[in-house]
């Protein structure tokens, strides 16, 4: 506990936020420290060194398992409390500023205390390459990623509105679990499909 308290006091002294990564590092260091103590205690008890404290059988049994580390549960609880309290304190310190901007249309601008005399020239491109990069980096499962990318390639190859609509639906179905990822691209894709020529029979 002294090892943990020292780490927490250091973080407080230098205003270091206890995030998940730092907590994992502290937890690992404390665990290694406890395991070294346990190993030394068992070794000294076996060797019967002069001045070594003899461990009762019940204590030796308690220390024998790999997962039995005295007070480690307490360490984890105290560390989690410190992390949560640090997160709350940081949230209280941050100024709450709420601003709402409603922006419409392509290349729309927000002007604050100024006059906009510019002219918009809109090029409504289809973001296939951007969407492909987003899927490649955002979908972790290889099989699912390949299936979604194939549906996207099929959609990109559509030449008429009928096939484009079907392929658009197939793409949406394949990527249904990743709407947060593909959502920003859907309006442009839908507009592109809508503007495809109607197939002539």
QUIRA-V290278 format. One record per residue. RES is the residue in one small letter. PSI is psi in whole degrees, 0 to 359 (none if undefined). Layout:
res: (RES,RES)
psi: (PSI,PSI)
This chain:
res: (x,x,x,x,x,x,x,x,x,x,x,x,x,x,x,x,x,x,x,x,x,x,x,x,x,x,x,x,x,x,x,x,x,x,x,x,x,x,x,x,x,x,x,x,x,x,x,x,x,x,x,x,x,x,x,x,x,x,x,x,x,x,x,x,x,x,x,x,x,x,x,x,x,x,x,x,x,x,x,x,x,x,x,x,x,x,x,x,x,x,x,x,x,x,x,x,x,x,x,x,x,x,x,x,x,x,x,x,x,x,x,x,x,x,x,x,x,x,x,x,x,x,x,x,x,x,x,x,x,x,x,x,x,x,x,x,x,x,x,x,x,x,x,x,x,x,x,x,x,x,x,x,x,x,x,x,x,x,x,x,x,x,x,x,x,x,x,x,x,x,x,x,x,x,x,x,x,x,x,x,x,x,x,x,x,x,x,x,x,x,x,x,x,x,x,x,x,x,x,x,x)
psi: (326,322,315,314,323,317,316,321,323,317,318,320,318,13,47,125,133,87,180,319,315,319,320,320,315,315,317,320,318,319,316,320,315,321,323,319,315,317,316,319,316,322,315,324,320,320,346,46,150,131,350,143,128,130,129,159,319,322,319,320,322,326,352,330,151,331,1,94,111,132,5,325,320,319,314,320,313,322,319,321,315,321,313,316,322,320,318,317,319,322,324,326,332,129,136,110,118,116,136,124,124,111,132,150,159,143,30,154,158,122,124,121,38,165,132,112,16,169,133,133,110,127,101,83,160,121,49,315,320,317,320,317,320,319,318,324,339,343,112,325,121,317,315,319,316,318,317,317,325,317,325,319,320,318,317,332,357,139,349,165,325,308,325,318,314,318,328,315,322,321,315,318,319,326,20,329,2,41,327,325,313,348,315,340,347,319,316,321,316,319,320,316,318,327,358,151,143,132,137,139,none)
